[in-house]
Amino acid sequence: MNNLAWTRPTSCANANNCPEVAIADGTVYVRSSLLPDAVAQLTPDEWRDLVSAIRNGEFDL
């Protein structure tokens, strides 16, 4: 996982606490910039479901 090209939202360009995503070999990797060693691995379907749920407000508090 050391060679992954991590990206983050443009709104987090210089912030320290941002989500980061990398895609490689049919897997979507997700991590926090605060804890870069804690990486979640998702399938493309799981990633689409997660993004859809976030957009639909399913995780709003």
Backbone bond lengths (Angstrom), bond angles and torsions (degrees), N, CA, C in turn:
res aa  C-N    CA-C-N  psi(-1)  N-CA   C-N-CA  omega(-1)  CA-C   N-CA-C  phi
1 M - - - 1.447 - - 1.524 112.34 -
2 N 1.294 117.83 -4.88 1.465 120.24 -178.67 1.519 112.57 -68.54
3 N 1.321 118.11 -21.76 1.458 120.99 -175.53 1.525 113.25 -98.53
4 L 1.313 118.05 12.91 1.460 120.55 -178.39 1.531 110.88 -75.88
5 A 1.326 115.21 145.45 1.465 121.08 176.89 1.524 108.13 -93.19
6 W 1.322 116.99 96.24 1.457 123.00 -177.50 1.520 110.19 -79.54
7 T 1.334 115.90 137.49 1.459 121.58 174.52 1.520 108.81 -124.50
8 R 1.323 115.58 157.53 1.464 121.47 178.36 1.514 108.37 -138.35
9 P 1.322 117.24 161.83 1.463 119.74 178.17 1.531 110.88 -58.68
10 T 1.322 116.17 146.37 1.462 119.63 179.45 1.521 111.98 -62.10
11 S 1.327 117.32 -26.95 1.462 120.20 178.73 1.529 111.85 -70.17
12 C 1.316 117.44 -11.57 1.469 122.39 179.74 1.524 112.11 -108.27
13 A 1.289 117.76 18.70 1.464 121.58 -171.52 1.531 113.35 -46.61
14 N 1.312 118.04 -46.62 1.468 120.48 -176.34 1.519 113.22 -117.86
15 A 1.316 117.45 13.69 1.469 120.83 -178.98 1.532 110.33 -85.89
16 N 1.324 115.82 166.75 1.462 121.07 -178.53 1.518 114.04 -101.43
17 N 1.316 118.13 -18.57 1.462 121.28 -175.10 1.523 108.94 -118.32
18 C 1.330 116.78 82.33 1.459 121.01 -174.97 1.520 111.35 -133.98
19 P 1.329 116.63 149.76 1.462 119.06 171.67 1.526 109.16 -74.44
20 E 1.319 115.44 145.38 1.460 121.00 177.29 1.522 108.26 -130.95
21 V 1.328 115.96 144.05 1.462 121.87 -176.55 1.517 109.07 -131.97
22 A 1.324 115.52 141.57 1.468 122.09 173.32 1.521 107.55 -137.50
23 I 1.317 116.35 144.46 1.464 121.38 179.78 1.519 108.28 -124.01
24 A 1.337 116.19 128.01 1.458 121.18 179.17 1.517 109.68 -157.70
25 D 1.305 116.36 138.67 1.463 122.62 174.15 1.526 113.48 52.16
26 G 1.333 117.49 41.00 1.449 120.73 177.68 1.515 114.69 73.23
27 T 1.322 116.94 15.98 1.461 121.81 179.08 1.521 108.69 -125.40
28 V 1.330 115.72 140.93 1.464 121.56 175.44 1.526 107.09 -105.76
29 Y 1.313 116.08 123.38 1.458 122.16 179.71 1.528 108.60 -104.77
30 V 1.321 115.87 136.63 1.462 121.74 -177.96 1.528 108.29 -130.96
31 R 1.323 115.17 137.84 1.473 119.83 177.63 1.526 109.51 -151.90
32 S 1.310 115.09 170.18 1.463 122.38 173.03 1.521 107.92 -101.57
33 S 1.309 117.17 141.72 1.461 119.25 177.34 1.533 111.75 -64.78
34 L 1.327 116.73 -21.35 1.474 120.19 177.18 1.525 112.40 -76.10
35 L 1.334 116.71 -28.89 1.468 121.95 -179.03 1.529 109.36 -129.48
36 P 1.309 118.08 69.24 1.464 120.47 -173.16 1.525 115.06 -65.05
37 D 1.322 118.28 -16.87 1.463 120.18 178.58 1.525 112.88 -85.24
38 A 1.328 117.99 -12.78 1.468 122.59 178.77 1.527 107.76 -94.61
39 V 1.321 116.42 98.29 1.459 121.82 -173.24 1.527 109.64 -116.33
40 A 1.317 115.69 130.01 1.471 121.58 174.21 1.524 108.06 -97.15
41 Q 1.326 115.56 141.04 1.461 121.11 177.81 1.519 108.92 -111.93
42 L 1.326 116.50 127.54 1.458 122.09 -178.98 1.521 109.87 -125.87
43 T 1.320 115.57 150.85 1.454 119.73 170.06 1.526 107.24 -77.49
44 P 1.322 118.28 162.54 1.464 118.91 176.23 1.534 112.47 -57.18
45 D 1.326 118.86 -37.19 1.474 121.18 177.13 1.520 111.65 -65.04
46 E 1.324 116.84 -42.87 1.466 120.04 177.89 1.530 110.61 -63.54
47 W 1.327 117.41 -38.90 1.461 121.33 178.15 1.517 110.69 -63.13
48 R 1.337 117.32 -46.50 1.468 120.38 178.69 1.520 111.02 -60.78
49 D 1.344 116.64 -41.72 1.469 120.08 178.53 1.527 111.20 -63.38
50 L 1.320 117.19 -41.54 1.466 120.98 179.64 1.523 110.85 -64.33
51 V 1.317 117.46 -47.94 1.459 120.74 -179.86 1.526 110.76 -62.59
52 S 1.316 116.82 -40.88 1.467 121.03 178.04 1.530 110.84 -62.02
53 A 1.319 117.18 -44.04 1.465 121.26 179.89 1.524 110.82 -63.87
54 I 1.336 117.01 -40.59 1.467 120.30 178.21 1.522 110.00 -63.01
55 R 1.327 116.24 -46.30 1.471 120.16 -179.82 1.522 112.38 -63.44
56 N 1.329 117.24 -31.01 1.460 121.69 -179.22 1.534 112.29 -85.64
57 G 1.316 117.91 1.41 1.458 121.39 175.86 1.515 115.16 79.65
58 E 1.319 117.89 17.32 1.460 120.58 -177.42 1.516 113.28 -67.06
59 F 1.320 118.52 -17.31 1.458 121.20 -179.28 1.518 112.66 -110.72
60 D 1.335 116.33 7.03 1.457 119.78 178.79 1.528 109.84 -65.47
61 L 1.310 115.49 140.05 1.475 120.40 179.10 1.501 110.61 -99.18
